[in-house]
Amino acid sequence: MSAHAVVGVVGCGRIGAMYAEHLEALGHRRLVFVDADRDRAEKLAWQTTSGSVAGSVGELVSGGCDAALVTAATTSHPELVGALIEAGVPTLCEKPLATDLRQTETLGRLAEARGVPLWVGFQRHFDPGFADLRARTSSGELGRLQSLRLVSHDVSPPPIARLRESGSIFTDLMLHDFDMVRWLTGRGIVQVVADGAALSCPELTDIGDFDTVTAMIRLDDGTQAVLAAGRWQPVRYDVRAEVLGERGHVAAGPARAAEPGSGGAALPRFRGYWDRFATAYREQVRAFLASAAGGAGDPAAGGWRDSYEALRCALAAERSARSGAVPVEP
């Protein structure tokens, strides 16, 4: 895509600002910002080399837009993405596309009918470590897969106001992990059992959410997966995956051994997703813009079906966690 192309950034919070940095680093100077808080959009436009502001998605489209990134609140995704797709604008939407399965499918079918590229922001597909892990599992190097273990921990929870809009921890933070299980194995998820607690943020109980959760998954070939996620990990942002097969064990995001004398190297102190996955976000944006300009689709791209399947599993996990655990008999 030409450096003179117009790229809209719809949503100017922390994620929108991160994407603006990547767009500028890639040489895309004509950025147009849209936000319900116009002051926030103007501030971000001022911070960029050649940014401007549009008052709405309609104004963005009428002024000419070659591609758009939707990074606004989750609850606004269906309306914003729908308007962009109707206008024929290639769109990359932060996950999830919607928190409702029917809306997710409606948006996906609309994009297909219009022939408009619609990507969902599963940036881990573009992370070198996770991509290598997938290549090694899909090549058969590990033989028959037996189990997966995935960990996702934020350094600290987002503001409660944002959590009220983003769905539960399962449909928000953990959606990446449900997607990763499918992406790493190429298999479907047929069963999930989950549990959760509000240990560090008791106020989450007021909105029926958790800060610490686990999920046990069965894939359609019997492979097992165990997922653990949390909103509070003060030491560092921590995202890892391990795959065990009959002929070996590989991991992305290695952990340091805790035993005395193990000599493990110090772990990176990542501040958050924007830091840990900086390369992945940059490559995702590069690939999306190439696709928006008419290039071939990238096999690593996350699409609406990925969002649909991950959400389907997340909602099942949420139902499981809220239905109550089975007590251990004395």
Secondary structure as UniProt FT lines:
FT   TURN            3..4
FT   STRAND          6..10
FT   HELIX           14..25
FT   TURN            26..27
FT   STRAND          30..34
FT   HELIX           38..47
FT   STRAND          51..53
FT   HELIX           57..62
FT   STRAND          67..70
FT   HELIX           74..76
FT   HELIX           77..86
FT   TURN            87..88
FT   STRAND          91..93
FT   HELIX           101..114
FT   STRAND          118..120
FT   HELIX           123..126
FT   HELIX           128..138
FT   TURN            139..142
FT   STRAND          145..153
FT   HELIX           160..165
FT   TURN            169..174
FT   HELIX           175..185
FT   STRAND          189..197
FT   HELIX           202..207
FT   STRAND          212..219
FT   TURN            220..221
FT   STRAND          224..230
FT   TURN            234..235
FT   STRAND          238..245
FT   TURN            246..247
FT   STRAND          248..252
FT   TURN            260..261
FT   HELIX           273..276
FT   HELIX           278..292
FT   TURN            293..294
FT   TURN            299..300
FT   HELIX           304..323
//
